Amino acid sequence: MLTMPDWRGLIAARPALSMHARDGLLFEEVPLRAIAERTGTPVWVYGAGTIRARQAALRAAFDSAGLGIAFRYAVKANDHRAILGLMRAGGLGADVTSAGELARALGAGIAPGSIVFSGVGKTRAEIEMALARGIGQINVESAEELMMISAAASALGRTAPVAFRVNPDVDAASHAKITTGRAGDKFGIAHDEVAALYRHAAGLDGVSPVGLAVHIGSQILTLAPYEAAYRRMAALTGGLRAAGQEVARLDLGGGFGIPYRDEPGFPLDSYARMVRRVVGGLGLELIAEPGRYLVGPAGLLLAGVTLIKQTRSRRFVVLDAGMNDLLRPALYDAFHGIVPVDAADAARPAGPCEVVGPVCETGDRFAEARDLPPLAPGALVALLDAGAYGAVMSSTYNSRPHAAQVLVDRGAFHLIRPRQRIEALWQDEIVPEGLD
Ligand code: LLP
């Protein structure tokens, strides 16, 4: 049973946050009020220190399990080039899912050989681009795609390093919209069809099978579904090798969850030990593709209160951020902590309210019956854990420009994307002559 943590508990559980008696809510020691005064709201705020700490935690877990592994950051979680730069600096490669993400990763200086191309609908043009740049691994999702890769690589005179993404028929039991490894999902190759296709690939022009890949979903907080999937991978590896195939690499996927309310965090150490136990003895080169784990807790959406609307039955706190900015609550009923920013606001007794955005949709609601102190127009709130699948999923619905983005690093903050200008909303539109 999930409880409803109060905002004090949310702050106490997050090392990047603290409430200062005078300066209000600090994020990596920088007052959020100061950022809002500079950029206005809404603004996404990311913390470089938190990202570095999370990279280190990942590495430490595998080091202490005695397991060598390479990380390929899932760019889709947050594709800002400053974030990608932090990943490159931390020695991570990238997991990309489109030509756009590939171009961003390459542009951030990530070596092509440490980039994995995943996704169920890569186009021939995307495959050609990846091959021309010397991509390290293409995860094949179907027999049809294998043929497309073979043809594209042969035409270019290249050999594509391919890993077979297996659909292990395991339910990750996270949200139905982000679980990917059930037999009926669109992802991967059915586990009982992989061996035949792998053998077939070994004789095909232009492709070189390097191993297996699996990704069962996102925001997973328990080990059982991972273990079930990795057991299948171990069995498949054994079967392929017994049949004379070479299997060098296993891509463990991503999906490591984060606490959005007061759930225990992802059991990283036990995960690393489980990986070691299940596949550690197979002499496989291991890679993983975490996204959310690295950046989710390293970001928040700072919003202003536009007005308080009191109806007979409810207090609506109307923010200047909407579902066009942070879509997760509307799309997945996702919980995001919401905390007051000013110390004076924080000191007042809390009561239930509905936290909503300005977009003309009932689903534009960040929280229902959430306990918050009285907030006046102009007050600031922080929507927590919005560093992953936040800005990347935002839109300009209702002609609302993309919010500004700021990176906090070593006690200072940098504007990394100005708020989109209203005129920029239509700058690429073409209005044909003679419409009137
Ligand atoms: N690898 C592959 C092949 C993926 O499809 C994904 C995420 C990842 C790695 C990274 O997963 P992560 O470690 O971030 O869980 N928009 C949703 C999440 C969608 C995840 C899509 N694939 C959300 O806001 O919860």
Boltz pocket constraint, residues with backbone or C-beta under 6 A from the ligand:
constraints:
  - pocket:
      binder: B
      contacts: [[A, 74], [A, 76], [A, 77], [A, 95], [A, 118], [A, 119], [A, 178], [A, 215], [A, 217], [A, 218], [A, 219], [A, 253], [A, 254], [A, 255], [A, 256], [A, 289], [A, 290], [A, 291], [A, 292], [A, 293], [A, 328], [A, 388], [A, 389]]
      max_distance: 6.0
